[in-house]
Amino acid sequence: MTIHSEMGDPPNTGISSTESAAFMTAYLDALTLVERLHRLLLDVIKDEFERLGLLEINPVQALLLFNVGDNEVTAGELKSRGYYQGSNVSYNLKKLVDAGYMHHERSEIDRRSVRVRLTEKGRGVHLVVSKLFRTHAEGLMNRNVLDQDGVEDIAAALRRVERYWTEQIRYIY
């Protein structure tokens, strides 16, 4: 069962229309699940922060702090390294700097470039998110939801889709 309406006739790829329709249904369901899981991840982080009384930053900003960790990076590197996927990186960086979670410094070589790193306050958020993820990982294993092979299979499949989509974007331009 899918929430998606009929997508029209599949292209002639040598795959039977039944196989193609079944794949399309599963593919659309997987896309919906990835989107829903991302939202749930943000909700889980938000709930943990509310429980701890950390209300100054949002879950997207908390993930950004977690992903930066001990690194010192430029705003551009946040996206290229996959630390931040949003379109408003400058806004979130400014908020985090203003709130004391990140330190920023202009590059000596290129004054247009700003390097950022976590402050002690930012490292505290990194630690909270890290502990939350560790608790979840242990829970998934202990309840036999996922084992090492299962999580590696999921990650490998998602990387293949990521690579395919990246190739499609490059192909367009």
N, C-alpha and C positions, 0 to 999 in steps of 0.2 A: 504494500500500500504506500502510495506516495502523495504528497501534497501538490506535486507539480502536474500541470496540465500537459496534454499531448504536445510534443515538440515538433510535429510535422514529420514528413518522410525522411528517413536517414539517408545520407549520401551513399552512393554505390561503392562499397569498400570491399566487396567479396565476402562480407559477413552476412549471415542470414538476418532478415528483418526481425525475427524472434530474438536472436542473440543480441542484435543491436539495441532493440527495445529494452531487453532485460539489463544490458549494460548501462544504458542511459538512465534507467530508473535507479539502479544501484549507485551510479555516479552522482546523480542529483541528490540522492539521500545522503551520500558521503559528504558532499559539499555543505548540505544543511547541517550535518552533524559537526563538521569542522567549525562552522560559524557559531553554532550553539555552544560547543565546547569552549571557544574563545570567550564568549560572553559569560559562561559559567565560571571560567577561571577568574575573570575580573570580579564577578560576584563573590567568589570564595575569598579573594584577597580583600575585597571591601568588607566582608563580614568579619574577617580576622582583625582588620584594622579598627573596625568599630568596637569589637570585643576588647581590644587593647587601648581604646581611647585615642588612637592615632587618626585624627580627623582632618589634619592639615593638608594632606595630599590625596589624590585619587589613585585608583588601582593602576591606571596606565602609567602614571608617574612612578608608582612603586615598582612596577615591572622594569621601567627604564633604569631606575637605581639598581635593581637586582642585576640587570644585564650588564651594566657598566662595571660593577664590582670594583676591583682594584686597578682597572685600566684608566688611562688618561687618553681622551679621544677628542676629536673635533666633532662639530655637529654633523658634518657630512659623513664621518665615519660611523656615527650612530646608526645611520641607515644602511651604509654599505656593508657593515659588519653584522647587520641583522639585529642590532640591539633595540631598534625602534622602528616600527612599521607605519606609524601614523603620518599624516600630512602636516601636522602642526608642531614639528619638533622644536622650532624656535620659541613658540609660546610655552611649551612645557619646560624647556630648559630655563627660560626666564623665571618662571614660577618657582622652580626648584632652587635656582640661585638666590632669588629674593627671599625664599623661606629658609635658606641656610643649609640645604641638603647637598648642594653642589657648589664647588668653587670653580670660577672661570678665570682664564688668564689669556690675554692676547699673545699670539706667537711673536717671538722676537724677530723672526725671519719674514713672516708675512703678516702684517698688522691687521689684515682683513680676517684672518683665521683666529678663532678662539678655541682654546683647549679647555676641556672640562674634566673634573674628577670629583669623586665623592668627598664630602666633609665627614667629620666624625658622626654628625647627625645622619647623613646619608648612609654611612656604613651601618648604622643602627637599623635603618629600614632594610638594607640589604640582608642583614642577619635575620630579621623577622621573616622576610619572604623565604629565605633559605631554609629556615627551620620549618616553615609551613610546608614547603615542597618536600623536605625530608620526611615529615610526618605523613604526607600523602603517599610518597613512594613506599614507605614501610607498610602503610595500610593496604595499598594495592597488592603488595607481595604477601602480607600476612593473611589476607582474606582470599587469596588465590584468584584475584581479579586479573592480574597480569604477572607473568614471570619474566625473567631476563630475555628469553627468546621472543616472547610476545611483544614487549616494548621495543625491542630492536627491529622486529618485523614492521611494526607500525611506523617507526621513525624512518626506516628505509623506504617504505611505500610513499610516505609523505615527501621525502626528499626527491623521489623520482617524479612525483607530480609537480613539485616546486621547480625542478629542472626543466620539465616539459613546458610549464607555463612561462618560465623565463625565456626559453627558446622561442616561444610563440610571440612574446613581446618584442624580442630582438628581430624576429623575422618580419614583423609588421613594418618596422622602421628600416 
